[in-house]
């Protein structure tokens, strides 16, 4: 078991004043599946914004708020303390969930390159086949920031041969679904002790459903391993579209710039 503190700051700046904004947040860590969120605090700038919460149909906590006065900067800082332990989720997906986690999406499209990748899965258990696919994704891709955008689909990532954790996750999800293995996208954080307790990163990985007894199995294709106590789970979905940390709209003709800072430390 580990006790981790996550500090995630998102800052939006605009090159002209905007009239109002509506923002959604998926920043509160999940309180389930071997993980407990012991505290969560949001600080916004402008100050005094009233943040409301609801739980979406995927079980994620979503915050939302409006900024009605004119502004040219919006900052959101989420600070969480989380107890992590080995992941466990043996819950059987509903028929609707199975449909969603087996169907291609705009990010997890299947083409001949994905089908070729699936050949390495072979026979055996679902977990074994998915692990083989995770290894194939790791062999096919190199981690490189800036090579892709937040909207790059899996076949294009595979053709480029590079990307970030979101891209690794989308390629693995596409391959698993093509192989008939239900797979879902996981957003969260990863603590790395090689960074001397000073810095972490937002992260993405994949759950695959093993109906042979293990239930949901969490696989991180970026690092080629299963989720352990160094991971903090925030949200799950069909792909990135279901789980962005922040999403919103504003009224005005300004250009928006986004900056994100994340730290994960051990308590």
N, C-alpha and C positions, 0 to 999 in steps of 0.2 A: 504494500500500500504506500502511496505517496500523497503528500499534501502540496498542491501547486497553487501559485497565484498567477493569474493571467491579467495583464493590463493591455487593452486594445484601444488605441486612439485613432479615430477617423476624422479627417479635416477636409471639408469642402470649401474652396475659395472660388469667388466669381469675379470676373473682370468688370462687372457693372452691378449695380444694385438690383436685386430681385424682389418681387413683391411678396411672395409667400412660397412655402415649401411643405410637402408632405413626405415623411420618411418612415420606412419600415426597417426594423432591426432584428437580426437573428444572431444575438451575441450571448444570451444566457445559456451556460452549459446545461446539458441534459441532466436530470436528476433520476437516473435509472440505469439498468444494465451494468451493475457493479460500480457505478459512479455516483457520487453525492456532491451536489453544489451547496456548500455551507454558507456562502454569502455572495451577493451580487449587487453592485452599485453602479448607477449610471449618472454621469455628470455631463451636462450639455452647456454649450456656449452659442447663442445667448442663454443665460441662466433662467431658471424658473419654468422651463417647459414641462408640461404635464405629459408623462409617458404612460400610455395605456398598454395592456398586454392581453393576448389571447393565445390559445393553443390551436395550431392549424391541424388539418386532417392527417398530417404525418406525425403528429406528436411533438412538434417543435414549438417552443415558446417564441412568440413574435411580439416585439414592442413596436409602437407606432405613435407618432406625434406630429403636430402641425406647428409651423412657424408662420404667423400671420403678418408680422411687421416686416418692413423692408430690412434687408441685411445683405452683406457681401461676404460673409464667412459663417460657417456652421461647423462646430466641433462636437464630437461625441466620444466620451471616454468610458469604457466599460471595465470595471475591476471585479474579478471573480476569484473566489477561493474554492478549490475543488479537491475532494478526496477521491483518488483513483485506485482501482484494484483490477485484477484480471477480468476482462470482459465476459459477460454471460448474457445470452438472450436466446432462449430455446422456444420463444413464442412462434407458433405456426402462422405464416402469413395468410391473410384472407384471400379468397379468389380474386378480389379486385386488386389487392396488393401484388399478387403473383402476376396478374396481367400487366400492371404498371412496371414491375421490375424485370419483365421479360421482353417488353416492347421497345424497339429502338426509338430514340428521341432525336431532336435536331443536333444534339451534341454527341450522341452515341450511335450515329449511323453506321450501317454495315455495308462494306463493299468487298471486292475481291481480296484486297490486302488484309482486311480483318478476317475473312474466311480462311486465308492462307495461314494466318497466325493461329487460328483455332485448331489446326491440324496437330499442334504439339500437345493438345490436351489429352489425347489418347483415351484409354479406358480407365476404369477404377472408380474410386469414390468421388463424390462431388467435390469435397475439400481437396483431394489429391489433384483432380483435373484443374480446379481453379488455381491451386498453387503453381502448377506447371504453367498455366497461362500468365500468372504474375511474373514468373521467371522470364517468360518469352517477351513480355512487355518491357521488363528491365533490360533485356539484351537489345531490344529494338530501339530504345530511346535513350538519349543523353539529357541530363538535367541542364537547362540553359534558360535563364531569364531573358525575356524580350523577343524570343523566337516566335512566340505565338501571342494571340490576343485572348481576352476573356471569352471570345465567341468562336474560337477555332474548334471545328468538329474533329472527332476521333480519326477518320481516314486522312484528313489533312495533316494532323499531328504525326501519324504514322509515316506519311510520305516525307515529312520534314525530318523525322528522326530525332526530334528534340522538343523540349517543352518543360513545363513546371508541373507541380504535383497535381493540379487540376487536370492537366492533359494526360498524365499517367493514369489517373483514375478513370477518365472517360474512355481511354483505349481499353483498359481492362474490363470496364463495364460492357462496352460494345462486344468484346470477345466472349465474355461469359454469357451474355444474352444470346449471342449467335450460337453458342454451344448448348443452349437450353438450360443455363444455370441462372436463377434469379439473382440479380445484383442491384445494390443501391449505393448511392453516393453519400459519403460522410464528410462533413466539414468540422473542423476543430483546430486543435493546436498540438504541437509536439515539443516537449522539453528535451533539449540536447545538452548533456552535462559537459560536452566538449566545448561549449560556449561559456563555461565558467559562471553559470548562474546569472548571466547578464542579459541574454537575449534569446528569444524563441522566435517562432514564426507561426502564422496561420497555416493550416495544412489541410489536405484532402486525401482520403483513402476510400476503400471499398468494403462493403459487407456482401458476402455471398451466402445464399441459403442452402445448407446441406440437409436434405430431408432424410438422410440416413442416420441421424441421431445427434449431430453436433449443433444443429440449429444454425443461427447466423454466425459466420466465421469472418472476422475482420482482417483484411489483407491490405498492406501498404505497398503498392507496386513501386513507389519512388525509392523505398529503402529495401524492398525485397524481404519483408518480414510480416509477422502478425502483430496486431496492436497489443501493446503491453501497458504497464502502469505509467509510462511516460506520455501517454496520449490523453487529451481532453476532448471529449465528444460534445459538439454543440448542436448539430442538426443533421437529419438524414432526408434524402429525397431521391427522385428519379435521376437527376443530374444537377449541375450547378444552379440552374435556373430556379430550383425549388429552395435553395439554401444560401443565397448571397448574404454576407454579413450586414450590408446596408443596401437599400434600394429606395428610390423615391422619384418625385417629380417636383418641378418648381415652375413658377410663372415669371417669365421675363425673357429677354433676348441675350443674356450673358453667356459667356463660355465658362464651363465648370472645370476646375482642376481638383484632383483627389490625391490625398496623401494619407498613408497608413503606417502606424508604428505599433509593433507588438512586442511585448516582453513576457516571458514565462520563467518564473523563479520557483525554487523549492523553499517551502517554509519549514 
